[in-house]
Amino acid sequence: MANRRPASDQQPGGGAAAAARTAMSSARRSRGRAGARVASESTGVTGSVRGGGSRTRSARLRLVHIDPFSVMKIAFLLSIAVGIIAIVAVLIIWGVLGAAGVWDSINSSVQQTVGSDSAKTFNITDYIGTGRVVGFTMIASVIDVVVITALATLGAFVYNLAATLLGGIELTFEEDR
């Protein structure tokens, strides 16, 4: 008599074992249907069940605030990088134009047009030399850093105001497996 189990466990369809079998069979049935939607009530995470049992989770989130200070830091660093790239690009282009003989060609064309009886020869690099062009590019890059940083920070403030009124941008993220 001490080894007797409850009557619900002895019968082939009763008790906790039956509930577990029912849950497992319903899970097998839902796994077999491709594209069935599964929702997790505790987390609000939804996913789709595909054949083979893999489950893709997705979450819907809303972007309601952007920190203006972090936007300012990122915009500052990116605009400095753009300024450095612009200076290097100008130096490379200026070197290629010099190596290709563009400046000599311009000098000879202007000399032929003006005439050769003048005592002083024309040299285009006296007017637009490498130092002047690189200096202008540096000034433009510094102005660009200030303007881009200010506009990006102002954009973050404007987004925060608009998100307060309208609720922000709704994003859906999915997990790849």
Summary of the structure (lengths in Angstrom):
residues: 177
radius of gyration: 35.8
end to end distance: 52.7
largest distance: 130.9
contacts: 390
relative contact order: 0.14
helix: 60%
strand: 13%
